[in-house]
Amino acid sequence: MMNVIQRMQAPTPKFFRVLRTVGLALAAASGALLAAPVALPAGIITLAGYLTVAGSVVTAVSQTAVTNEEESAEGDDDT
């Protein structure tokens, strides 16, 4: 079993690296909407708040996904 720190430092599969990048971009874009110096409609502000949370959760979950070295070794034998 890995603790949280070991899990965060372990290698991340490619799919989850891409997903993490998308989550970071989503959170950054929605954060820019929330910090905009112009008055935006309430619906856009609400949506930006939800997108910030969604992007943060996707990023956190993607960061904790790790490659299982036992499964990787078994998968290499099949090819």
C-alpha positions, 0 to 999 in steps of 0.5 A: 500500500502506498501512502498519499505522498508516495502516490503523488510522487509515483509515475502517472499514466499518459491518459491521466496526465492529459486529463490533469492538464485539461483540469488545470486549464478548465480551472484557470479559465473559470478563475479568469472569468471569476476575476474579470473586472467587468460585470458578467451575468449571474449565470456565467459567474455561477457556471464559472464557480462550478467549472472551477470546482470540477477542474480542481477535482479532475486535477486532484484525482488525475494526480493520484492515479499511478501506474501499477508496475505489476500490471505494466509488466504483464501487459508488456508480455502480451505484445 
